[in-house]
């Protein structure tokens, strides 16, 4: 991937207003292939080797309103806890014997946040 495309992707993600998981899941066609920013709690982190030189990392992101699957191709600095994910939302539907759909964020950036109790103010130094 060229540096110009990576830069363009980062600029587009930086412009995405934060949204909730429930907003994504309620309007998957609207957000399909769009840059998104979602903050929540990372769980079920897994790393998988693919091809000869690459790795893929997956986890679930929950924000109290819903849960969405996340795929990242760069290893996040944390493997659990509070994070902000910036990436591209994807939604696919298909029918075989039943209807299936997949909603997922392909992360360009996973920002690890300090864990804190909801409703409290983080300490400042």
JOURPE-V412748 format. One record per residue. N is the residue number from 0. RES is the residue in one small letter. PHI is phi in whole degrees, 0 to 359 (NA if undefined). Layout:
BEGIN
N:RES:PHI  N:RES:PHI
END
This chain:
BEGIN
0:x:NA  1:x:285  2:x:298  3:x:296  4:x:292  5:x:298  6:x:299  7:x:299  8:x:298  9:x:294  10:x:296  11:x:296  12:x:294  13:x:298  14:x:273  15:x:286  16:x:288  17:x:301  18:x:226  19:x:268  20:x:298  21:x:297  22:x:296  23:x:300  24:x:288  25:x:283  26:x:227  27:x:298  28:x:292  29:x:294  30:x:268  31:x:304  32:x:65  33:x:254  34:x:290  35:x:223  36:x:229  37:x:226  38:x:249  39:x:186  40:x:249  41:x:277  42:x:213  43:x:56  44:x:292  45:x:219  46:x:244  47:x:224  48:x:279  49:x:218  50:x:54  51:x:267  52:x:233  53:x:244  54:x:228  55:x:231  56:x:238  57:x:231  58:x:197  59:x:257  60:x:242  61:x:240  62:x:233  63:x:90  64:x:251  65:x:170  66:x:226  67:x:227  68:x:280  69:x:233  70:x:241  71:x:229  72:x:256  73:x:242  74:x:290  75:x:295  76:x:291  77:x:236  78:x:238  79:x:195  80:x:96  81:x:284  82:x:216  83:x:245  84:x:252  85:x:246  86:x:185  87:x:244  88:x:277  89:x:231  90:x:223  91:x:229  92:x:233  93:x:206  94:x:237  95:x:238  96:x:266  97:x:214  98:x:275  99:x:231  100:x:216  101:x:226  102:x:243  103:x:206  104:x:254  105:x:267  106:x:280  107:x:265  108:x:209  109:x:240  110:x:257  111:x:282  112:x:249  113:x:294  114:x:290  115:x:208  116:x:285  117:x:306  118:x:88  119:x:253  120:x:261  121:x:295  122:x:292  123:x:245  124:x:250
END
